[in-house]
Amino acid sequence: MATPAATMQPNFVLADLIPGARTAAWVRDAALILGGAIATGASAQVAIAIPAISPVPFVLTTLTVLLVSAAYGPARAAASMGVYLVAGMAGVPWFTEGAHGAVPTLGYVLGFVLAAVVVGKLARRGADRTAGRTVLAMIAGSACIYAVGVPYLALSTGMPWQAALVSGAGVFVVTDLIKLAIAAIALPGAWALVGKFRR
């Protein structure tokens, strides 16, 4: 038997369920885009730096990016990450640990935009409505972030590629698994609540 979340319009993401008349939809979307960027910047300040292990701090940012991407869909999520990127490059100190500009970890921020599109599109196909599919979507999003972040880290620091792969991605396996578990609970749980209220 299909769950209420599974039987809702499959092309909807959570943000689509927020009420908004046609004339006010752009206001709602603008608020969501700015809110997503602010949430990403705020989560980037929750960081634990362990230089002996990696030049990249352990942060909550990737979890925020993946959750925002799934909840917003590709267009809003990409716009939100774009605002975060452009504002940070322009001088807003909301990259990790209050940094801004062309930092060595900027590749991860660029990867956020790609992840937003990929995860957002998967969510529009219902990938955030069950735990198993959510995990797969989060893995795809994480892969996008690392696919851009690790090469940029190697190029910007002069670090050998193998070392960049280990210190820029490999050391985060355990924390990434924890984030995947959180997302696998949070997103389907949100849809379950939506289904409950609709009933």
Residue frames as a rotation matrix with the C-alpha (Angstrom) as fourth column:
MET 1
0.577 0.817 0.000 0.00
0.817 -0.577 0.000 0.00
0.000 0.000 -1.000 0.00
ALA 2
-0.163 -0.659 0.734 1.42
0.604 -0.655 -0.454 3.40
0.780 0.369 0.505 -0.96
THR 3
-0.388 -0.037 -0.921 2.11
0.848 -0.405 -0.341 5.94
-0.360 -0.914 0.189 1.77
PRO 4
0.684 0.690 -0.239 0.38
0.563 -0.707 -0.428 9.33
-0.465 0.158 -0.871 1.64
ALA 5
0.181 -0.700 -0.691 3.71
-0.319 -0.706 0.632 10.96
-0.930 0.106 -0.351 0.80
ALA 6
-0.721 -0.516 0.463 4.25
0.192 0.494 0.848 8.60
-0.666 0.700 -0.257 -2.09
THR 7
-0.152 0.761 0.631 0.80
0.965 0.253 -0.073 9.29
-0.215 0.598 -0.772 -3.55
MET 8
0.423 0.237 -0.874 1.17
0.165 -0.969 -0.183 13.10
-0.891 -0.067 -0.449 -3.57
GLN 9
0.986 -0.039 -0.160 2.11
-0.165 -0.288 -0.943 14.85
-0.010 0.957 -0.291 -6.78
PRO 10
0.657 -0.751 0.063 5.49
0.710 0.645 0.281 13.30
-0.252 -0.140 0.958 -7.64
ASN 11
0.061 -0.657 0.751 6.95
0.736 -0.479 -0.479 16.48
0.674 0.582 0.454 -9.12
PHE 12
0.797 0.266 0.542 6.43
-0.143 -0.789 0.597 18.43
0.587 -0.553 -0.591 -5.90
VAL 13
-0.432 -0.817 -0.381 9.18
0.453 0.169 -0.875 19.27
0.780 -0.551 0.297 -3.42
LEU 14
-0.211 0.377 -0.902 8.51
0.975 0.016 -0.221 20.40
-0.069 -0.926 -0.371 0.14
ALA 15
-0.808 -0.168 -0.565 8.86
0.222 -0.975 -0.027 24.10
-0.546 -0.147 0.825 -0.69
ASP 16
-0.843 0.531 0.090 6.06
-0.013 -0.187 0.982 23.81
0.538 0.826 0.165 -3.26
LEU 17
-0.158 0.817 -0.555 3.66
0.809 0.429 0.401 23.07
0.566 -0.386 -0.729 -0.43
ILE 18
-0.657 -0.086 -0.749 4.20
0.572 -0.703 -0.421 26.47
-0.490 -0.706 0.512 1.20
PRO 19
0.379 0.906 0.188 1.10
0.838 -0.249 -0.486 28.57
-0.393 0.342 -0.853 0.44
GLY 20
-0.554 -0.516 -0.653 1.61
0.168 -0.838 0.520 31.43
-0.816 0.178 0.551 -1.96
ALA 21
0.615 0.788 -0.012 -0.73
0.207 -0.176 -0.962 33.13
-0.761 0.590 -0.272 -4.39
ARG 22
0.481 -0.424 0.767 0.51
0.874 0.171 -0.454 33.65
0.061 0.890 0.453 -7.92
THR 23
0.707 -0.159 0.689 1.14
0.059 -0.958 -0.282 37.32
0.705 0.240 -0.668 -7.28
ALA 24
0.669 -0.434 0.604 3.12
-0.742 -0.336 0.581 36.54
-0.049 -0.836 -0.546 -4.12
ALA 25
0.959 -0.277 0.063 4.95
0.280 0.960 -0.027 33.43
-0.053 0.044 0.998 -5.31
TRP 26
0.362 -0.877 0.315 8.07
0.324 -0.198 -0.925 35.38
0.874 0.437 0.213 -6.23
VAL 27
0.241 -0.223 0.945 8.16
-0.796 -0.602 0.061 36.89
0.555 -0.766 -0.323 -2.72
ARG 28
0.863 0.132 0.488 7.95
-0.409 0.750 0.520 33.43
-0.297 -0.648 0.701 -1.21
ASP 29
0.817 -0.568 0.102 10.67
0.531 0.670 -0.519 32.10
0.227 0.478 0.849 -3.51
ALA 30
0.249 -0.738 0.627 12.95
-0.120 -0.666 -0.736 35.08
0.961 0.108 -0.254 -2.88
ALA 31
0.425 -0.031 0.904 12.58
-0.892 -0.183 0.413 34.58
0.153 -0.983 -0.105 0.88
LEU 32
0.951 -0.066 0.301 13.35
-0.002 0.975 0.221 30.87
-0.308 -0.211 0.928 0.52
ILE 33
0.628 -0.753 0.199 16.42
0.455 0.147 -0.878 31.54
0.632 0.642 0.435 -1.63
LEU 34
0.094 -0.583 0.807 17.81
-0.517 -0.721 -0.462 34.11
0.851 -0.374 -0.369 0.80
GLY 35
0.611 0.217 0.762 16.90
-0.788 0.261 0.557 31.93
-0.078 -0.941 0.330 3.77
GLY 36
0.962 -0.270 0.031 18.71
0.271 0.948 -0.166 28.95
0.015 0.168 0.986 2.26
ALA 37
0.294 -0.892 0.343 21.83
0.225 -0.284 -0.932 31.03
0.929 0.352 0.117 1.68
ILE 38
0.138 -0.193 0.972 21.74
-0.819 -0.574 0.002 32.36
0.557 -0.796 -0.237 5.25
ALA 39
0.865 0.225 0.448 21.22
-0.451 0.741 0.498 28.87
-0.220 -0.633 0.742 6.67
THR 40
0.768 -0.639 -0.032 24.19
0.486 0.615 -0.620 27.62
0.416 0.461 0.784 4.64
GLY 41
0.063 -0.761 0.646 26.35
-0.137 -0.648 -0.749 30.50
0.989 -0.042 -0.145 5.87
ALA 42
0.385 0.151 0.911 25.29
-0.894 -0.183 0.408 29.95
0.228 -0.971 0.065 9.47
SER 43
0.981 0.021 0.195 26.01
-0.075 0.958 0.276 26.23
-0.181 -0.286 0.941 9.33
ALA 44
0.543 -0.838 0.062 29.46
0.316 0.136 -0.939 26.97
0.778 0.529 0.339 7.89
GLN 45
0.059 -0.505 0.861 30.36
-0.702 -0.635 -0.324 28.62
0.710 -0.585 -0.392 11.19
VAL 46
0.702 0.138 0.698 29.79
-0.607 0.629 0.486 25.33
-0.372 -0.765 0.525 13.04
ALA 47
0.655 -0.574 -0.492 33.24
-0.317 0.383 -0.868 23.99
0.686 0.724 0.069 12.22
ILE 48
0.789 -0.528 0.314 35.88
-0.141 0.343 0.929 21.82
-0.598 -0.777 0.196 13.82
ALA 49
0.669 -0.631 -0.392 39.33
-0.601 -0.150 -0.785 22.30
0.436 0.761 -0.480 12.31
ILE 50
0.706 -0.541 0.458 41.87
-0.011 0.638 0.770 19.50
-0.708 -0.549 0.444 12.69
PRO 51
0.573 -0.489 -0.658 44.84
-0.809 -0.463 -0.361 20.61
-0.129 0.739 -0.661 10.53
ALA 52
-0.431 -0.794 0.429 46.77
-0.707 0.592 0.386 17.45
-0.560 -0.137 -0.817 11.28
ILE 53
-0.226 0.455 0.861 44.06
0.352 0.863 -0.363 15.43
-0.908 0.221 -0.355 9.53
SER 54
0.014 0.335 0.942 42.78
0.999 -0.039 -0.001 17.79
0.037 0.941 -0.336 6.84
PRO 55
-0.948 -0.311 -0.066 43.02
0.310 -0.950 0.030 21.42
-0.072 0.008 0.997 5.74
VAL 56
-0.435 0.883 0.175 39.23
-0.209 -0.289 0.934 21.26
0.876 0.370 0.310 5.32
PRO 57
-0.795 0.150 0.587 37.31
-0.600 -0.056 -0.798 21.68
-0.087 -0.987 0.135 8.61
PHE 58
-0.740 0.659 -0.133 34.52
0.649 0.752 0.116 19.36
0.176 0.000 -0.984 9.64
VAL 59
-0.899 0.432 -0.069 31.33
-0.416 -0.893 -0.175 21.39
-0.137 -0.129 0.982 9.13
LEU 60
-0.333 0.882 0.333 27.55
0.290 0.432 -0.854 21.10
-0.897 -0.188 -0.400 9.04
THR 61
-0.356 0.186 -0.916 27.41
-0.648 -0.756 0.098 22.93
-0.674 0.628 0.389 5.72
THR 62
-0.908 -0.030 -0.419 27.12
-0.367 0.542 0.756 19.90
0.204 0.840 -0.503 3.46
LEU 63
-0.689 0.716 -0.108 24.13
0.692 0.608 -0.388 18.58
-0.212 -0.342 -0.915 5.41
THR 64
-0.167 0.618 -0.768 22.44
0.070 -0.770 -0.634 21.98
-0.983 -0.160 0.085 5.12
VAL 65
-0.575 -0.122 -0.809 23.13
-0.734 -0.358 0.577 22.14
-0.360 0.925 0.116 1.39
LEU 66
-0.963 0.179 -0.200 21.72
0.052 0.857 0.513 18.67
0.263 0.484 -0.835 0.76
LEU 67
-0.471 0.835 -0.283 18.59
0.736 0.195 -0.648 19.29
-0.486 -0.514 -0.707 2.85
VAL 68
-0.179 0.364 -0.914 17.95
-0.257 -0.914 -0.314 22.67
-0.950 0.179 0.258 1.23
SER 69
-0.797 -0.206 -0.567 18.47
-0.590 0.068 0.805 21.17
-0.127 0.976 -0.176 -2.23
ALA 70
-0.861 0.502 -0.085 15.95
0.474 0.851 0.228 18.41
0.187 0.156 -0.970 -1.64
ALA 71
-0.270 0.802 -0.533 13.40
0.698 -0.219 -0.682 20.71
-0.663 -0.556 -0.500 -0.01
TYR 72
-0.159 0.149 -0.976 13.67
-0.266 -0.958 -0.102 23.50
-0.951 0.244 0.192 -2.59
GLY 73
0.773 0.290 0.565 14.04
0.449 0.379 -0.809 21.72
-0.449 0.879 0.163 -5.92
PRO 74
0.078 -0.897 0.435 16.75
0.989 0.126 0.082 22.51
-0.129 0.424 0.897 -8.49
ALA 75
0.160 -0.013 0.987 15.92
0.549 -0.830 -0.099 26.11
0.820 0.558 -0.125 -9.42
ARG 76
0.859 0.215 0.465 15.47
-0.223 -0.659 0.718 27.55
0.461 -0.720 -0.518 -5.93
ALA 77
0.819 -0.572 -0.048 18.33
0.359 0.446 0.820 25.50
-0.447 -0.689 0.571 -4.48
ALA 78
0.077 -0.818 0.571 20.79
0.989 -0.010 -0.147 26.49
0.126 0.576 0.808 -7.22
ALA 79
0.324 0.112 0.940 19.79
0.212 -0.976 0.043 30.14
0.922 0.186 -0.340 -6.82
SER 80
0.986 0.081 0.149 20.25
-0.129 -0.209 0.969 29.89
0.110 -0.975 -0.195 -3.06
MET 81
0.514 -0.856 0.055 23.71
0.671 0.442 0.595 28.36
-0.534 -0.269 0.802 -3.37
GLY 82
0.097 -0.429 0.898 24.51
0.845 -0.441 -0.302 30.91
0.526 0.788 0.320 -6.06
VAL 83
0.718 0.215 0.662 23.68
-0.115 -0.902 0.417 33.73
0.687 -0.375 -0.623 -3.65
TYR 84
0.912 -0.410 0.009 25.87
0.098 0.240 0.966 32.09
-0.398 -0.880 0.260 -1.00
LEU 85
0.249 -0.852 0.461 28.75
0.940 0.327 0.097 31.78
-0.233 0.409 0.882 -3.48
VAL 86
0.140 -0.167 0.976 28.54
0.634 -0.742 -0.218 35.25
0.760 0.649 0.002 -5.01
ALA 87
0.852 0.223 0.474 28.03
-0.180 -0.726 0.664 37.04
0.492 -0.651 -0.578 -1.69
GLY 88
0.798 -0.602 -0.027 30.93
0.315 0.380 0.870 35.15
-0.513 -0.703 0.493 -0.13
MET 89
0.060 -0.776 0.628 33.18
0.997 0.019 -0.072 36.02
0.044 0.631 0.775 -3.05
ALA 90
0.290 0.152 0.945 32.08
0.369 -0.929 0.036 39.66
0.883 0.338 -0.326 -2.74
GLY 91
-0.553 -0.664 0.503 33.17
-0.212 -0.472 -0.856 39.81
0.806 -0.580 0.121 0.89
VAL 92
0.478 0.727 0.492 30.36
-0.744 0.038 0.667 38.51
0.467 -0.685 0.559 3.09
PRO 93
-0.525 -0.834 0.169 32.23
-0.786 0.399 -0.471 36.53
0.326 -0.380 -0.866 5.78
TRP 94
0.287 0.734 0.616 30.04
-0.872 0.466 -0.149 33.46
-0.396 -0.495 0.773 5.77
PHE 95
0.315 -0.321 -0.893 32.25
-0.392 0.813 -0.430 30.80
0.864 0.486 0.131 4.27
THR 96
0.586 -0.059 -0.808 33.67
0.573 0.735 0.362 28.33
0.573 -0.675 0.465 6.79
GLU 97
0.094 -0.508 -0.856 34.94
0.969 -0.151 0.196 30.03
-0.229 -0.848 0.478 9.94
GLY 98
0.570 0.274 -0.775 34.05
0.284 -0.950 -0.127 33.51
-0.771 -0.148 -0.620 8.69
ALA 99
-0.556 -0.824 0.109 36.20
0.355 -0.117 0.928 33.33
-0.752 0.554 0.357 5.56
HIS 100
0.682 0.702 -0.204 35.34
0.054 -0.327 -0.943 34.95
-0.729 0.632 -0.261 2.24
GLY 101
0.296 -0.560 -0.774 36.83
-0.890 -0.456 -0.010 35.36
-0.347 0.692 -0.633 -1.22
ALA 102
0.529 -0.162 -0.833 38.91
-0.564 0.667 -0.487 32.81
0.634 0.727 0.262 -3.12
VAL 103
0.216 -0.389 0.896 39.66
-0.886 0.308 0.347 30.45
-0.410 -0.869 -0.278 -0.23
PRO 104
-0.762 -0.609 -0.221 41.29
-0.646 0.687 0.333 27.02
-0.051 0.396 -0.917 -0.83
THR 105
-0.752 0.542 0.375 37.97
0.341 0.807 -0.483 25.34
-0.564 -0.235 -0.791 -0.06
LEU 106
-0.393 0.617 -0.682 36.04
-0.679 -0.694 -0.237 27.43
-0.620 0.370 0.692 -2.60
GLY 107
-0.795 0.042 -0.605 35.71
-0.476 0.574 0.666 24.35
0.375 0.818 -0.436 -4.81
TYR 108
-0.818 0.534 -0.213 33.33
0.567 0.684 -0.459 22.83
-0.100 -0.497 -0.862 -2.29
VAL 109
-0.338 0.699 -0.630 31.13
-0.037 -0.678 -0.734 25.92
-0.940 -0.225 0.255 -2.49
LEU 110
-0.492 0.121 -0.862 31.12
-0.864 -0.189 0.467 25.64
-0.107 0.974 0.198 -6.29
GLY 111
-0.919 0.115 -0.376 30.17
0.033 0.975 0.220 22.01
0.392 0.190 -0.900 -5.79
PHE 112
-0.670 0.725 -0.162 27.21
0.210 -0.024 -0.977 23.14
-0.712 -0.689 -0.136 -3.70
VAL 113
-0.233 0.588 -0.774 25.64
-0.793 -0.575 -0.199 24.69
-0.562 0.568 0.601 -6.79
LEU 114
-0.561 -0.035 -0.827 26.06
-0.653 0.633 0.416 21.48
0.509 0.773 -0.378 -8.78
ALA 115
-0.950 0.203 -0.236 24.75
0.302 0.786 -0.540 19.40
0.076 -0.584 -0.808 -5.89
ALA 116
-0.555 0.779 -0.291 21.74
-0.267 -0.499 -0.825 21.71
-0.787 -0.380 0.485 -5.61
VAL 117
-0.199 0.456 -0.868 20.76
-0.980 -0.106 0.169 21.01
-0.015 0.884 0.468 -9.19
VAL 118
-0.646 -0.135 -0.751 21.31
-0.329 0.937 0.114 17.25
0.689 0.321 -0.650 -9.00
VAL 119
-0.917 0.303 -0.259 19.65
0.382 0.479 -0.790 16.66
-0.115 -0.824 -0.555 -5.62
GLY 120
-0.527 0.750 -0.398 16.87
-0.476 -0.649 -0.593 19.12
-0.704 -0.123 0.700 -6.43
LYS 121
-0.286 0.394 -0.873 16.04
-0.904 0.190 0.382 17.28
0.317 0.899 0.302 -9.65
LEU 122
-0.779 -0.027 -0.627 16.08
0.076 0.988 -0.137 13.92
0.623 -0.154 -0.767 -7.87
ALA 123
-0.850 0.494 -0.183 13.76
0.159 -0.090 -0.983 15.31
-0.503 -0.865 -0.002 -5.20
ARG 124
-0.367 0.734 -0.571 11.35
-0.858 -0.505 -0.097 16.47
-0.360 0.454 0.815 -7.90
ARG 125
-0.233 0.240 -0.942 11.19
-0.586 0.739 0.333 12.82
0.776 0.629 -0.032 -8.93
GLY 126
0.730 0.670 0.134 10.30
-0.469 0.348 0.812 11.77
0.497 -0.655 0.569 -5.39
ALA 127
0.107 -0.788 -0.606 13.78
0.189 0.614 -0.766 10.73
0.976 -0.033 0.215 -4.26
ASP 128
-0.761 -0.414 0.500 13.32
-0.347 -0.392 -0.852 12.32
0.549 -0.822 0.155 -0.83
ARG 129
0.094 0.949 0.301 10.16
-0.875 -0.065 0.479 10.44
0.474 -0.309 0.825 0.14
THR 130
0.954 0.101 -0.284 11.69
0.039 0.892 0.450 7.17
0.298 -0.440 0.847 1.34
ALA 131
0.683 -0.722 0.109 14.81
-0.318 -0.161 0.934 6.56
-0.657 -0.673 -0.340 3.42
GLY 132
0.200 -0.635 0.747 16.54
0.610 0.677 0.412 4.39
-0.767 0.373 0.522 0.82
ARG 133
0.419 0.016 0.908 16.01
0.862 -0.320 -0.393 6.78
0.284 0.947 -0.148 -2.07
THR 134
0.987 -0.093 0.128 16.97
-0.132 -0.931 0.339 9.73
0.088 -0.352 -0.932 0.11
VAL 135
0.456 -0.870 0.186 20.30
0.039 0.228 0.973 8.09
-0.889 -0.437 0.138 0.91
LEU 136
0.079 -0.411 0.908 20.99
0.932 0.354 0.079 7.57
-0.354 0.840 0.411 -2.79
ALA 137
0.715 0.240 0.657 20.13
0.510 -0.821 -0.255 11.20
0.478 0.518 -0.710 -3.56
MET 138
0.918 -0.395 0.021 22.40
-0.283 -0.618 0.734 12.42
-0.277 -0.679 -0.679 -0.75
ILE 139
0.226 -0.855 0.466 25.24
0.459 0.516 0.723 10.23
-0.859 0.050 0.509 -2.03
ALA 140
0.261 -0.064 0.963 24.82
0.952 -0.149 -0.268 11.76
0.161 0.987 0.022 -5.49
GLY 141
0.916 0.136 0.377 24.87
0.097 -0.988 0.121 15.25
0.389 -0.074 -0.918 -3.99
SER 142
0.707 -0.706 0.052 27.95
-0.149 -0.077 0.986 14.53
-0.692 -0.704 -0.160 -1.88
ALA 143
0.154 -0.640 0.752 29.71
0.820 0.508 0.264 13.14
-0.551 0.576 0.603 -4.94
CYS 144
0.592 0.123 0.797 29.01
0.644 -0.667 -0.375 16.41
0.485 0.735 -0.474 -6.79
ILE 145
0.968 -0.214 0.134 30.51
-0.251 -0.777 0.577 18.44
-0.019 -0.592 -0.806 -3.95
TYR 146
0.406 -0.862 0.303 33.66
0.034 0.346 0.938 16.33
-0.913 -0.371 0.169 -3.78
ALA 147
0.376 -0.234 0.897 33.99
0.892 0.355 -0.281 16.15
-0.252 0.905 0.342 -7.58
VAL 148
0.638 -0.132 0.759 34.54
0.284 -0.875 -0.392 19.91
0.716 0.465 -0.520 -7.63
GLY 149
0.924 -0.167 0.343 35.98
-0.378 -0.528 0.760 20.49
0.054 -0.832 -0.552 -4.16
VAL 150
0.647 -0.703 0.296 38.82
0.315 0.600 0.736 17.98
-0.694 -0.383 0.609 -4.18
PRO 151
0.254 -0.591 0.766 40.40
0.952 0.011 -0.307 19.01
0.173 0.806 0.565 -7.52
TYR 152
0.639 0.015 0.769 40.11
0.058 -0.998 -0.029 22.68
0.767 0.064 -0.638 -6.54
LEU 153
0.936 -0.293 0.195 41.77
-0.225 -0.071 0.972 21.91
-0.271 -0.953 -0.133 -3.20
ALA 154
0.445 -0.798 0.406 44.65
0.731 0.586 0.349 20.15
-0.517 0.142 0.844 -4.94
LEU 155
0.223 -0.332 0.917 45.16
0.820 -0.445 -0.360 22.97
0.527 0.832 0.173 -7.45
SER 156
0.717 0.152 0.680 44.84
-0.078 -0.952 0.295 25.82
0.693 -0.265 -0.671 -4.94
THR 157
0.844 -0.389 0.371 47.21
-0.419 -0.044 0.907 24.31
-0.336 -0.920 -0.200 -2.37
GLY 158
0.092 -0.827 -0.554 49.62
-0.917 0.146 -0.370 22.42
0.387 0.542 -0.745 -4.62
MET 159
-0.050 -0.024 0.998 48.73
-0.716 0.698 -0.018 19.26
-0.697 -0.716 -0.052 -2.75
PRO 160
-0.942 -0.270 -0.199 49.29
-0.333 0.688 0.644 15.94
-0.037 0.673 -0.739 -4.60
TRP 161
-0.287 0.910 -0.300 46.05
-0.712 0.007 0.702 14.54
0.640 0.415 0.646 -6.02
GLN 162
-0.128 0.222 -0.967 46.12
0.343 0.924 0.166 11.40
0.930 -0.311 -0.194 -3.91
ALA 163
-0.828 -0.227 -0.513 46.69
0.556 -0.214 -0.803 13.41
0.072 -0.950 0.303 -0.73
ALA 164
-0.819 0.573 0.034 43.90
-0.571 -0.820 0.047 15.81
0.054 0.019 0.998 -1.68
LEU 165
-0.144 0.785 -0.603 41.52
-0.360 0.526 0.771 12.89
0.922 0.328 0.207 -2.22
VAL 166
-0.270 -0.026 -0.962 42.30
0.705 0.676 -0.216 11.47
0.656 -0.737 -0.164 1.20
SER 167
-0.780 -0.141 -0.609 42.36
0.583 -0.518 -0.626 14.70
-0.228 -0.843 0.487 3.22
GLY 168
-0.867 0.455 -0.206 39.67
-0.491 -0.850 0.191 16.44
-0.088 0.266 0.960 1.19
ALA 169
0.011 0.910 -0.415 37.17
-0.808 0.253 0.532 13.58
0.589 0.330 0.738 1.00
GLY 170
-0.133 -0.099 -0.986 38.31
0.074 0.991 -0.110 10.31
0.988 -0.087 -0.125 2.56
VAL 171
-0.926 -0.307 -0.219 38.57
0.229 0.002 -0.973 11.58
0.299 -0.952 0.069 6.12
PHE 172
-0.675 0.719 0.167 34.93
-0.731 -0.619 -0.287 12.69
-0.103 -0.315 0.943 6.00
VAL 173
-0.618 0.436 -0.654 33.42
-0.140 0.758 0.637 9.26
0.774 0.485 -0.407 5.34
VAL 174
-0.670 0.349 -0.656 32.20
0.728 0.484 -0.486 8.72
0.148 -0.802 -0.578 8.89
THR 175
-0.675 0.423 -0.605 30.69
0.052 -0.790 -0.610 12.20
-0.736 -0.443 0.511 9.29
ASP 176
-0.707 0.425 -0.565 29.11
-0.694 -0.267 0.669 11.92
0.134 0.865 0.484 5.85
LEU 177
-0.663 0.466 -0.586 27.43
0.305 0.883 0.358 8.66
0.684 0.059 -0.728 6.85
ILE 178
-0.641 0.424 -0.640 26.00
0.644 -0.157 -0.749 10.40
-0.418 -0.892 -0.173 9.90
LYS 179
-0.675 0.366 -0.640 24.68
-0.458 -0.889 -0.026 13.22
-0.579 0.276 0.768 7.70
LEU 180
-0.741 0.402 -0.537 23.14
-0.377 0.412 0.829 10.68
0.555 0.817 -0.154 5.32
ALA 181
-0.648 0.490 -0.583 21.36
0.701 0.684 -0.204 9.04
0.299 -0.540 -0.787 8.24
ILE 182
-0.633 0.401 -0.662 20.02
0.243 -0.709 -0.662 12.39
-0.735 -0.580 0.351 9.44
ALA 183
-0.682 0.354 -0.640 18.73
-0.709 -0.535 0.459 13.25
-0.180 0.767 0.616 5.96
ALA 184
-0.753 0.367 -0.547 17.19
-0.034 0.808 0.588 9.78
0.658 0.461 -0.596 5.56
ILE 185
-0.533 0.583 -0.614 15.17
0.836 0.252 -0.487 10.43
-0.129 -0.773 -0.622 8.71
ALA 186
-0.605 0.222 -0.765 14.42
0.121 -0.924 -0.364 14.13
-0.787 -0.313 0.532 8.26
LEU 187
-0.814 0.241 -0.528 13.17
-0.575 -0.460 0.676 14.28
-0.080 0.854 0.514 4.67
PRO 188
-0.598 0.661 -0.454 10.84
0.207 0.674 0.709 11.25
0.774 0.330 -0.540 4.60
GLY 189
-0.542 0.373 -0.753 9.74
0.822 0.049 -0.568 12.30
-0.175 -0.926 -0.333 8.09
ALA 190
-0.769 0.243 -0.591 8.78
-0.209 -0.970 -0.128 15.73
-0.604 0.025 0.797 6.79
TRP 191
-0.721 0.514 -0.464 6.76
-0.493 0.090 0.865 14.14
0.487 0.853 0.189 3.99
ALA 192
-0.573 0.513 -0.639 5.06
0.637 0.769 0.046 11.85
0.515 -0.381 -0.768 6.49
LEU 193
-0.624 0.326 -0.710 4.03
0.480 -0.557 -0.678 14.88
-0.617 -0.764 0.191 8.55
VAL 194
-0.791 0.335 -0.512 2.71
-0.576 -0.691 0.437 16.57
-0.207 0.640 0.739 5.42
GLY 195
-0.658 0.539 -0.526 0.66
-0.061 0.658 0.750 13.49
0.751 0.525 -0.400 4.62
LYS 196
-0.588 0.408 -0.698 -0.67
0.807 0.360 -0.469 13.37
0.060 -0.839 -0.541 8.17
PHE 197
-0.677 0.322 -0.662 -1.80
0.034 -0.885 -0.465 17.00
-0.735 -0.337 0.588 8.09
ARG 198
-0.771 0.384 -0.508 -3.39
-0.617 -0.255 0.744 16.55
0.156 0.888 0.433 4.67
ARG 199
-0.624 0.565 -0.540 -5.41
0.411 0.825 0.387 13.62
0.664 0.020 -0.747 5.96
